[in-house]
Amino acid sequence: MRGHDPERSAALYLGGMMSGRHRRGFEQHILGCESCWHEVEVGRRGRALAESSRELAPQDLRETVRSTVAAAPLPRRRPAFGARLGALAASVILALVVVFVILQPSQPQTIEVLLSDYNGGEHLRQPRRSALPSILGDLELVEVRGGRVEDMPMVVHEYADPAGHTVKVYQSDTTFPVAEGAEHSASGGTWSATLDETVMLCADRPVPSLVIGDDEREVRLAAVELSLE
């Protein structure tokens, strides 16, 4: 393959931008070309590194990172193989972090505080008497606390099931703010969202309530048992 560019050829190959004939020809070529073989290996390891962070970013974000990295200009000079691999890994991680920060929607402060409380922050620390059933399906009441969040009076009932899932039901006398990225029900009476693998379901009736849990089934079960709509 005369006058070939290993870096660009590898990028086209890994990006699926080669025709079938050129792809087959390139696959035969790299068996005998150490430079092209190294470039393909570098690209594959870089993609694998980006994929290892997939739990931190949704599919559309990962695709954005891929396209950003693919669009970056290729260097004219070829450093040593180890240095190229390290530089590529650092570039992929940096691109992932930057794009994630830019695209990650900011949540209303009340939602952020309640997510922190759900994860053990205990922003609501005052003991309260239970106003909800002690059993919701296979969920059993563990603790009741209260306080204020962003000037909203709040009471939280914490439940747990035998499998170890935790569901917390936050109730107030005013409507909860809507989380960024939330999906509304057909009736418009409830909204739900999944943030960092945490499931949220909110309703205004019969009492403004926000149910947060780590298992969608248990969250929806609690909402049904409480007749939230």
C-alpha positions as CSV (number, residue, x, y, z in Angstrom):
1,M,0.0,0.0,0.0
2,R,2.0,2.9,-1.3
3,G,2.0,6.3,0.3
4,H,-0.4,5.2,3.0
5,D,-1.1,7.1,6.2
6,P,-1.4,4.5,9.1
7,E,-3.2,6.9,11.5
8,R,-5.8,8.1,9.0
9,S,-6.3,4.6,7.6
10,A,-6.8,3.1,11.1
11,A,-9.3,5.9,12.0
12,L,-11.3,5.2,8.9
13,Y,-11.2,1.5,9.5
14,L,-12.3,1.7,13.2
15,G,-14.9,4.3,12.4
16,G,-16.6,2.1,9.8
17,M,-16.0,4.6,7.0
18,M,-14.3,2.1,4.6
19,S,-16.1,0.4,1.8
20,G,-16.3,-3.4,1.9
21,R,-13.5,-3.8,-0.7
22,H,-11.2,-1.3,1.0
23,R,-11.9,-2.8,4.4
24,R,-11.0,-6.3,3.3
25,G,-7.9,-4.9,1.6
26,F,-6.8,-3.0,4.7
27,E,-7.4,-6.1,6.9
28,Q,-5.0,-8.0,4.7
29,H,-2.5,-5.1,4.7
30,I,-2.3,-4.8,8.5
31,L,-1.2,-8.4,8.8
32,G,2.1,-7.4,7.3
33,C,2.3,-3.7,8.3
34,E,3.5,-3.1,11.8
35,S,2.7,0.7,11.7
36,C,-0.9,0.2,10.7
37,W,-1.3,-2.7,13.1
38,H,-0.1,-0.5,16.0
39,E,-2.5,2.3,15.0
40,V,-5.5,0.0,15.0
41,E,-4.5,-1.4,18.4
42,V,-4.1,2.2,19.8
43,G,-7.6,3.1,18.5
44,R,-9.2,0.0,19.8
45,R,-7.7,0.5,23.3
46,G,-8.8,4.1,23.4
47,R,-12.4,3.1,22.5
48,A,-12.4,0.4,25.1
49,L,-11.2,3.0,27.7
50,A,-14.1,5.3,26.8
51,E,-16.6,2.4,27.0
52,S,-15.3,1.5,30.5
53,S,-16.9,4.8,31.7
54,R,-20.3,4.1,30.1
55,E,-22.0,3.9,33.5
56,L,-21.2,7.6,34.0
57,A,-22.7,8.8,30.8
58,P,-25.7,8.0,28.7
59,Q,-25.6,6.7,25.1
60,D,-26.0,10.1,23.4
61,L,-23.2,11.5,25.5
62,R,-20.9,8.6,24.5
63,E,-21.7,9.1,20.9
64,T,-20.8,12.8,21.2
65,V,-17.5,11.9,22.8
66,R,-16.7,9.5,20.0
67,S,-17.5,12.0,17.3
68,T,-15.5,14.7,19.1
69,V,-12.4,12.5,19.3
70,A,-12.9,11.3,15.7
71,A,-13.0,14.9,14.4
72,A,-9.8,15.9,16.2
73,P,-6.9,16.6,13.7
74,L,-4.4,13.9,13.5
75,P,-0.8,14.8,14.4
76,R,1.8,15.1,11.7
77,R,4.6,13.6,13.7
78,R,4.4,10.1,15.1
79,P,5.7,9.7,18.7
80,A,6.7,6.4,20.1
81,F,3.9,3.8,20.5
82,G,3.8,3.9,24.3
83,A,3.6,7.7,24.2
84,R,0.8,7.7,21.6
85,L,-1.2,5.2,23.6
86,G,-0.9,7.3,26.8
87,A,-1.7,10.5,24.9
88,L,-4.8,9.0,23.3
89,A,-6.0,7.6,26.7
90,A,-5.6,11.0,28.3
91,S,-7.4,12.7,25.4
92,V,-10.3,10.3,25.6
93,I,-10.7,10.8,29.3
94,L,-10.5,14.6,29.1
95,A,-13.0,14.7,26.3
96,L,-15.4,12.5,28.2
97,V,-15.1,14.6,31.4
98,V,-15.5,17.9,29.5
99,V,-18.5,16.9,27.4
100,F,-20.1,15.3,30.4
101,V,-19.8,18.5,32.5
102,I,-21.1,20.6,29.6
103,L,-24.1,18.4,28.8
104,Q,-25.1,17.3,32.2
105,P,-28.3,19.2,33.0
106,S,-28.3,21.1,36.3
107,Q,-31.1,20.1,38.7
108,P,-33.2,22.4,40.8
109,Q,-31.6,22.9,44.2
110,T,-34.4,21.1,46.0
111,I,-34.0,18.0,43.8
112,E,-30.2,18.0,44.4
113,V,-30.7,18.2,48.2
114,L,-33.3,15.4,48.3
115,L,-31.0,13.2,46.1
116,S,-28.2,13.8,48.6
117,D,-30.6,13.0,51.5
118,Y,-31.6,9.8,49.8
119,N,-28.0,8.8,49.5
120,G,-27.3,9.3,53.2
121,G,-26.9,13.1,53.5
122,E,-29.6,13.3,56.2
123,H,-30.6,16.9,55.5
124,L,-33.9,16.1,57.3
125,R,-32.8,15.1,60.9
126,Q,-35.8,15.8,63.2
127,P,-37.7,12.6,64.2
128,R,-41.4,12.6,63.2
129,R,-44.4,10.5,63.8
130,S,-45.5,8.3,60.8
131,A,-48.3,9.6,58.7
132,L,-48.1,6.8,56.2
133,P,-48.7,3.0,56.4
134,S,-45.9,0.9,58.0
135,I,-46.2,-1.6,55.1
136,L,-46.3,-0.7,51.4
137,G,-46.4,-4.0,49.5
138,D,-43.1,-5.7,50.4
139,L,-41.7,-2.4,51.7
140,E,-41.4,-2.0,55.5
141,L,-41.2,1.4,57.2
142,V,-37.7,2.0,58.8
143,E,-37.6,5.6,59.9
144,V,-39.5,8.9,59.7
145,R,-37.7,12.3,59.7
146,G,-38.5,15.9,59.0
147,G,-37.2,19.4,58.5
148,R,-37.1,22.1,55.8
149,V,-35.5,22.0,52.3
150,E,-35.2,25.3,50.5
151,D,-38.0,26.7,52.7
152,M,-40.2,23.7,52.0
153,P,-41.4,21.9,55.1
154,M,-40.7,18.2,54.5
155,V,-41.3,14.8,56.0
156,V,-39.5,11.7,54.7
157,H,-40.7,8.1,55.3
158,E,-37.9,5.6,54.7
159,Y,-38.8,2.0,53.6
160,A,-36.8,-1.1,52.8
161,D,-37.6,-4.4,51.2
162,P,-36.2,-7.9,52.0
163,A,-33.8,-7.6,49.0
164,G,-32.2,-4.5,50.5
165,H,-33.7,-1.9,48.2
166,T,-34.4,1.5,49.9
167,V,-37.4,3.7,49.0
168,K,-37.9,7.1,50.6
169,V,-41.2,9.0,50.3
170,Y,-40.8,12.8,50.7
171,Q,-44.0,14.8,51.3
172,S,-44.6,18.5,51.7
173,D,-47.5,21.0,51.6
174,T,-46.2,22.6,48.4
175,T,-45.5,21.3,44.9
176,F,-42.0,19.8,44.2
177,P,-39.9,21.3,41.4
178,V,-39.7,19.2,38.3
179,A,-36.3,17.4,37.7
180,E,-34.5,18.2,34.5
181,G,-35.1,15.4,32.0
182,A,-38.3,14.3,33.7
183,E,-41.0,12.5,31.7
184,H,-44.6,13.4,32.4
185,S,-47.4,10.8,32.5
186,A,-50.2,10.9,29.8
187,S,-52.5,12.5,32.3
188,G,-49.9,15.1,33.4
189,G,-50.5,14.3,37.0
190,T,-47.1,12.7,37.7
191,W,-43.5,12.9,36.4
192,S,-40.7,10.5,36.6
193,A,-36.9,10.6,36.1
194,T,-33.8,8.5,36.4
195,L,-30.8,10.3,37.7
196,D,-27.5,8.5,38.2
197,E,-29.4,5.2,38.5
198,T,-31.8,6.7,41.1
199,V,-35.5,6.5,40.2
200,M,-37.8,9.4,41.1
201,L,-41.6,9.6,40.8
202,C,-43.5,12.7,41.8
203,A,-47.2,13.5,42.2
204,D,-49.3,16.4,43.6
205,R,-52.3,14.3,44.7
206,P,-53.4,13.4,47.3
207,V,-50.4,15.1,48.9
208,P,-47.4,16.6,47.1
209,S,-45.0,13.6,47.2
210,L,-41.7,12.6,45.7
211,V,-40.8,8.9,45.8
212,I,-37.1,8.1,45.4
213,G,-35.5,4.6,45.2
214,D,-32.8,2.5,43.6
215,D,-35.3,0.1,42.0
216,E,-38.0,1.2,39.6
217,R,-40.4,-1.6,40.5
218,E,-40.3,-0.7,44.2
219,V,-40.7,3.0,43.5
220,R,-43.8,2.4,41.4
221,L,-45.2,-0.1,43.9
222,A,-44.9,2.6,46.7
223,A,-46.7,5.1,44.4
224,V,-49.5,2.7,43.7
225,E,-49.9,1.8,47.4
226,L,-50.1,5.5,48.3
227,S,-52.6,6.2,45.4
228,L,-50.3,8.9,44.0
229,E,-51.6,10.5,40.8
